[in-house]
């Protein structure tokens, strides 16, 4: 989408665009479930580090959006320390 080319997954226009797609919401729901399970299992086994990575063609729209959404979910549901790094943006 040309109008989003200079934007990132942190921008309202991109977030609004992706929020309108049910497949994105379904994907994130699955991600949240999988990561929640993993966090619980890691805590049970006394592991201290879990890495989750997202990728997309340019690394600035979908992957950033998904990482930000997962960050929000984890902050709301888990008691974990989170470091978020957007490789293509940082």
PAKERO-899050 format. One record per atom (N, C-alpha, C): atom name; x, y, z; residue in one letter. Coordinates in nm, 4 decimals, decimal comma, m for minus. Example, Ala and Ser with C-alpha at 12.3 -4.5 7.8 and 13.67 -1.06 7.14 Angstrom:
2
(N (1,3190 m0,5690 0,7800) A) (CA (1,2300 m0,4500 0,7800) A) (C (1,3200 m0,3300 0,7800) A) (N (1,2850 m0,2250 0,7080) S) (CA (1,3670 m0,1060 0,7140) S) (C (1,2900 0,0030 0,7870) S) 
This chain:
90
(N (0,0838 m0,1171 0,0000) X) (CA (0,0000 0,0000 0,0000) X) (C (0,0893 0,1247 0,0000) X) (N (0,0859 0,1962 m0,1087) X) (CA (0,1741 0,3118 m0,1277) X) (C (0,1601 0,4175 m0,0176) X) (N (0,0370 0,4421 0,0290) X) (CA (0,0155 0,5478 0,1280) X) (C (0,0795 0,5180 0,2639) X) (N (0,1199 0,3933 0,2868) X) (CA (0,1805 0,3554 0,4142) X) (C (0,3317 0,3352 0,4044) X) (N (0,3863 0,3559 0,2870) X) (CA (0,5262 0,3246 0,2620) X) (C (0,6228 0,3948 0,3576) X) (N (0,5981 0,5187 0,3892) X) (CA (0,6894 0,5932 0,4766) X) (C (0,6531 0,5796 0,6247) X) (N (0,5495 0,5031 0,6546) X) (CA (0,5033 0,4859 0,7924) X) (C (0,5527 0,3523 0,8486) X) (N (0,5248 0,3293 0,9766) X) (CA (0,5597 0,2026 1,0396) X) (C (0,4372 0,1474 1,1128) X) (N (0,4544 0,0294 1,1677) X) (CA (0,3482 m0,0339 1,2453) X) (C (0,3167 0,0376 1,3749) X) (N (0,3905 0,1422 1,4069) X) (CA (0,3617 0,2239 1,5242) X) (C (0,2686 0,3401 1,4912) X) (N (0,2487 0,3672 1,3634) X) (CA (0,1651 0,4800 1,3209) X) (C (0,0177 0,4425 1,3203) X) (N (m0,0654 0,5390 1,3604) X) (CA (m0,2101 0,5151 1,3695) X) (C (m0,2697 0,4652 1,2385) X) (N (m0,2295 0,5227 1,1280) X) (CA (m0,2883 0,4838 0,9987) X) (C (m0,2604 0,3368 0,9672) X) (N (m0,1404 0,2926 0,9951) X) (CA (m0,1050 0,1520 0,9702) X) (C (m0,1782 0,0621 1,0691) X) (N (m0,1807 0,1013 1,1958) X) (CA (m0,2517 0,0203 1,2967) X) (C (m0,3999 0,0094 1,2614) X) (N (m0,4601 0,1205 1,2218) X) (CA (m0,6020 0,1180 1,1850) X) (C (m0,6252 0,0263 1,0657) X) (N (m0,5371 0,0332 0,9673) X) (CA (m0,5479 m0,0524 0,8490) X) (C (m0,5400 m0,1996 0,8883) X) (N (m0,4419 m0,2350 0,9691) X) (CA (m0,4251 m0,3753 1,0089) X) (C (m0,5348 m0,4214 1,1038) X) (N (m0,5844 m0,3307 1,1880) X) (CA (m0,6949 m0,3649 1,2786) X) (C (m0,8209 m0,4052 1,2029) X) (N (m0,8359 m0,3586 1,0806) X) (CA (m0,9560 m0,3869 1,0006) X) (C (m0,9540 m0,5238 0,9350) X) (N (m0,8428 m0,5946 0,9440) X) (CA (m0,8298 m0,7241 0,8775) X) (C (m0,8475 m0,8384 0,9775) X) (N (m0,9559 m0,9144 0,9648) X) (CA (m0,9823 m1,0238 1,0595) X) (C (m0,8704 m1,1273 1,0649) X) (N (m0,7997 m1,1495 0,9544) X) (CA (m0,6923 m1,2486 0,9561) X) (C (m0,5769 m1,2035 1,0454) X) (N (m0,5537 m1,0744 1,0551) X) (CA (m0,4492 m1,0225 1,1434) X) (C (m0,4897 m1,0452 1,2884) X) (N (m0,6136 m1,0165 1,3196) X) (CA (m0,6646 m1,0375 1,4547) X) (C (m0,6590 m1,1857 1,4919) X) (N (m0,6955 m1,2712 1,3997) X) (CA (m0,6914 m1,4159 1,4239) X) (C (m0,5472 m1,4625 1,4462) X) (N (m0,4558 m1,4119 1,3647) X) (CA (m0,3142 m1,4452 1,3802) X) (C (m0,2652 m1,4050 1,5188) X) (N (m0,2950 m1,2820 1,5609) X) (CA (m0,2488 m1,2338 1,6905) X) (C (m0,3109 m1,3106 1,8062) X) (N (m0,4333 m1,3513 1,7909) X) (CA (m0,4965 m1,4327 1,8937) X) (C (m0,4215 m1,5648 1,9109) X) (N (m0,3837 m1,6258 1,8000) X) (CA (m0,3059 m1,7503 1,8055) X) (C (m0,1685 m1,7261 1,8667) X) (N (m0,1046 m1,6168 1,8287) X) (CA (0,0262 m1,5816 1,8845) X) (C (0,0148 m1,5639 2,0359) X) (N (m0,0853 m1,4893 2,0802) X) (CA (m0,1030 m1,4655 2,2235) X) (C (m0,1203 m1,5959 2,2994) X) (N (m0,1994 m1,6852 2,2456) X) (CA (m0,2219 m1,8153 2,3094) X) (C (m0,0913 m1,8940 2,3186) X) (N (m0,0185 m1,8998 2,2096) X) (CA (0,1070 m1,9748 2,2063) X) (C (0,2105 m1,9135 2,3017) X) (N (0,2233 m1,7827 2,3011) X) (CA (0,3221 m1,7181 2,3877) X) (C (0,2818 m1,7308 2,5343) X) (N (0,1537 m1,7165 2,5646) X) (CA (0,1084 m1,7350 2,7028) X) (C (0,1425 m1,8753 2,7528) X) (N (0,1167 m1,9752 2,6704) X) (CA (0,1516 m2,1125 2,7072) X) (C (0,3010 m2,1261 2,7290) X) (N (0,3789 m2,0680 2,6411) X) (CA (0,5247 m2,0758 2,6514) X) (C (0,5758 m2,0074 2,7773) X) (N (0,5226 m1,8904 2,8086) X) (CA (0,5630 m1,8198 2,9305) X) (C (0,5335 m1,9064 3,0520) X) (N (0,4155 m1,9638 3,0568) X) (CA (0,3788 m2,0501 3,1700) X) (C (0,4740 m2,1689 3,1824) X) (N (0,5027 m2,2342 3,0716) X) (CA (0,5942 m2,3496 3,0726) X) (C (0,7352 m2,3073 3,1117) X) (N (0,7809 m2,1940 3,0603) X) (CA (0,9146 m2,1449 3,0948) X) (C (0,9234 m2,1163 3,2441) X) (N (0,8212 m2,0549 3,2998) X) (CA (0,8213 m2,0266 3,4428) X) (C (0,8210 m2,1556 3,5237) X) (N (0,7423 m2,2547 3,4815) X) (CA (0,7383 m2,3844 3,5498) X) (C (0,8755 m2,4509 3,5515) X) (N (0,9521 m2,4308 3,4460) X) (CA (1,0835 m2,4946 3,4329) X) (C (1,1980 m2,4033 3,4775) X) (N (1,1628 m2,2891 3,5335) X) (CA (1,2600 m2,1905 3,5831) X) (C (1,3527 m2,1373 3,4735) X) (N (1,3033 m2,1313 3,3521) X) (CA (1,3790 m2,0672 3,2444) X) (C (1,3625 m1,9166 3,2587) X) (N (1,4618 m1,8435 3,2137) X) (CA (1,4557 m1,6988 3,2343) X) (C (1,4470 m1,6170 3,1059) X) (N (1,4646 m1,6788 2,9899) X) (CA (1,4620 m1,6031 2,8651) X) (C (1,3775 m1,6738 2,7594) X) (N (1,2901 m1,5985 2,6977) X) (CA (1,2086 m1,6461 2,5864) X) (C (1,2129 m1,5379 2,4798) X) (N (1,2423 m1,5771 2,3572) X) (CA (1,2467 m1,4799 2,2483) X) (C (1,1342 m1,5102 2,1504) X) (N (1,0647 m1,4065 2,1095) X) (CA (0,9617 m1,4157 2,0076) X) (C (0,9995 m1,3184 1,8974) X) (N (0,9994 m1,3648 1,7745) X) (CA (1,0370 m1,2783 1,6619) X) (C (0,9280 m1,2794 1,5562) X) (N (0,9086 m1,1650 1,4953) X) (CA (0,8171 m1,1506 1,3826) X) (C (0,8968 m1,1020 1,2633) X) (N (0,8579 m1,1437 1,1472) X) (CA (0,9217 m1,0951 1,0263) X) (C (0,8182 m1,0660 0,9197) X) (N (0,8488 m0,9727 0,8353) X) (CA (0,7656 m0,9441 0,7187) X) (C (0,8579 m0,8885 0,6103) X) (N (0,8058 m0,8598 0,4971) X) (CA (0,8867 m0,8226 0,3815) X) (C (0,9842 m0,7091 0,4099) X) (N (0,9364 m0,5999 0,4664) X) (CA (1,0238 m0,4850 0,4886) X) (C (1,0631 m0,4626 0,6333) X) (N (0,9963 m0,5296 0,7241) X) (CA (1,0297 m0,5167 0,8645) X) (C (0,9875 m0,3875 0,9301) X) (N (0,8891 m0,3198 0,8724) X) (CA (0,8481 m0,1939 0,9354) X) (C (0,6983 m0,1799 0,9549) X) (N (0,6188 m0,2659 0,8978) X) (CA (0,4736 m0,2514 0,9116) X) (C (0,4135 m0,3648 0,9950) X) (N (0,3910 m0,4798 0,9309) X) (CA (0,3233 m0,5904 0,9989) X) (C (0,4002 m0,6441 1,1179) X) (N (0,5289 m0,6649 1,1010) X) (CA (0,6075 m0,7214 1,2119) X) (C (0,6133 m0,6251 1,3300) X) (N (0,6267 m0,4964 1,3032) X) (CA (0,6282 m0,3963 1,4101) X) (C (0,4927 m0,3927 1,4794) X) (N (0,3881 m0,3915 1,4021) X) (CA (0,2516 m0,3921 1,4563) X) (C (0,2307 m0,5131 1,5462) X) (N (0,2680 m0,6314 1,4981) X) (CA (0,2481 m0,7547 1,5754) X) (C (0,3307 m0,7538 1,7035) X) (N (0,4533 m0,7091 1,6960) X) (CA (0,5379 m0,7033 1,8151) X) (C (0,4804 m0,6068 1,9184) X) (N (0,4327 m0,4933 1,8725) X) (CA (0,3733 m0,3953 1,9633) X) (C (0,2464 m0,4505 2,0285) X) (N (0,1662 m0,5213 1,9501) X) (CA (0,0430 m0,5806 2,0040) X) (C (0,0753 m0,6898 2,1055) X) (N (0,1762 m0,7714 2,0775) X) (CA (0,2157 m0,8751 2,1722) X) (C (0,2694 m0,8107 2,3003) X) (N (0,3484 m0,7073 2,2873) X) (CA (0,3983 m0,6347 2,4040) X) (C (0,2824 m0,5881 2,4913) X) (N (0,1839 m0,5281 2,4288) X) (CA (0,0660 m0,4794 2,5027) X) (C (m0,0046 m0,5956 2,5731) X) (N (m0,0234 m0,7050 2,5015) X) (CA (m0,0902 m0,8220 2,5597) X) (C (m0,0128 m0,8739 2,6804) X) (N (0,1184 m0,8896 2,6666) X) (CA (0,1994 m0,9435 2,7755) X) (C (0,1997 m0,8504 2,8966) X) (N (0,2035 m0,7231 2,8732) X) (CA (0,1990 m0,6275 2,9849) X) (C (0,0670 m0,6359 3,0610) X) (N (m0,0397 m0,6686 2,9882) X) (CA (m0,1723 m0,6770 3,0505) X) (C (m0,1983 m0,8113 3,1178) X) (N (m0,1274 m0,9169 3,0767) X) (CA (m0,1638 m1,0504 3,1236) X) (C (m0,0537 m1,1273 3,1955) X) (N (0,0708 m1,0877 3,1797) X) (CA (0,1814 m1,1639 3,2364) X) (C (0,2685 m1,0729 3,3228) X) (N (0,3309 m1,1310 3,4206) X) (CA (0,4243 m1,0578 3,5052) X) (C (0,5660 m1,0924 3,4605) X) (N (0,6063 m1,0353 3,3475) X) (CA (0,7373 m1,0650 3,2892) X) (C (0,8064 m0,9354 3,2492) X) (N (0,9379 m0,9415 3,2463) X) (CA (1,0170 m0,8286 3,1974) X) (C (1,0291 m0,8434 3,0459) X) (N (1,0074 m0,7347 2,9742) X) (CA (1,0048 m0,7406 2,8278) X) (C (1,1029 m0,6394 2,7702) X) (N (1,1799 m0,6855 2,6739) X) (CA (1,2641 m0,5976 2,5946) X) (C (1,2158 m0,6091 2,4507) X) (N (1,1771 m0,4986 2,3922) X) (CA (1,1281 m0,4986 2,2542) X) (C (1,2297 m0,4286 2,1654) X) (N (1,2663 m0,4940 2,0580) X) (CA (1,3632 m0,4390 1,9640) X) (C (1,3097 m0,4561 1,8229) X) (N (1,2949 m0,3459 1,7509) X) (CA (1,2562 m0,3485 1,6101) X) (C (1,3827 m0,3340 1,5281) X) (N (1,4345 m0,4437 1,4806) X) (CA (1,5648 m0,4467 1,4149) X) (C (1,5752 m0,3469 1,2997) X) (N (1,4729 m0,3373 1,2173) X) (CA (1,4793 m0,2487 1,1010) X) (C (1,4533 m0,1022 1,1362) X) (N (1,3965 m0,0761 1,2521) X) (CA (1,3660 0,0619 1,2917) X) (C (1,4707 0,1196 1,3863) X) (N (1,5299 0,0348 1,4667) X) (CA (1,6218 0,0827 1,5717) X) (C (1,7628 0,0979 1,5233) X) 
